[in-house]
Amino acid sequence: MINTKKDDKPADFEKTIREYLRQAREKLKNDLVGTREAIGMIAAEKTRYFVEAMDVGLNADEKDFLSKLVISSMYQSFCYGYGIGKIEEKTQTRIYL
């Protein structure tokens, strides 16, 4: 009989992290309204700093796109941080990326 337990670990990890990412998105969407609003405010501020620092003029659509890019990146970071934190809590081990 072949031992496939070692091969199942990556699949189990991926399945678990996907579930935690889904949970994080749901929390961010439904429960953490203040966090979502704060992320939007931070993104607007970062966009303004970018325009000032780069000394470039962006039209409204470009500023909106940049702001949405920052927001989506922050949402993704939140979700991965949530998921990794849940795994660390469950396994009682630190995860280093």
N, C-alpha and C positions, 0 to 999 in steps of 0.2 A: 504494500500500500504506500502511496506517495503522500508525503506530508505537505499539504498545501497551506498550512496555517501561516507561514511566513508570507506567502503570496497574497493572502487575504487581508493583511494589515493595511496596505495602501488603499485597497478598495473600501475597507471599513472606515478608514480615516476620511476618504473623500465623501463617502455617504454621510458621515457624521458632520463634517464641516459644511456640506451643502444644506443639511437640515438646520444647523445653527445659523447659517447665512440667511435662510428663509425666515427663521424666527426673528432675526435682527431686523430684516426689512419690514416685517409685519409690525414689530415694536416701534420702529422709526415712523412708519406710516400711520399707525393708530394710537399708540400710547405716548410717544415722546414728541408731542407737538412743539413744545418749547425748544427742544433740541433741534428740530427741523428749522424752526424760525431762527435760532441762533446761527445755524450753519448758513442759512440764506444771508443773514446780516454780515457774517464773516466773509462770505464769498463776494458780496458787494464791496466791502472794504478792501479786500485783496485786489479786486479788479481795479478799483480806484487807485490803489498804490502802484499797481503795475503800469497803468496809463501814465501816472506821474513820473515814475522811475524811468520808464523807457522813453518818455517824452514823445509819445506818439498819440496821434488823434485817432480814436476809434469811433465809428459811427454807432448809433444805438443798437443795431443788430449785432455788431461785433462785440460790443460790451456785454450784451445779453448772452451771446454764445460763450464768451469767456467766463462769465459768472456761472452759467449752467455747467460748464466743464469743471469748475472748481467745486460746485455743489455736488456733482456726481462723484467726484474723486473723494470728497469728504464723507459722503454717504457710504461709499465702498470701504473706506478706511474704518468707519464706525462699525460696519457689518463684520469685517474681518477681525477687528479687535474684539468685538462681542463674541464671535465664534471661537476664536483662539482662547479667550478668557474662559468660556464654558468648557472647552476641552481641558485646559489646565486645571480647572476646578474638579472636573470629573476624574482625571487621571492623577491628580496631585503631583504633576511634573511640569516643569517650565518648558515652553516651546520657544526655540530660537529660530528666527527666519534668516 
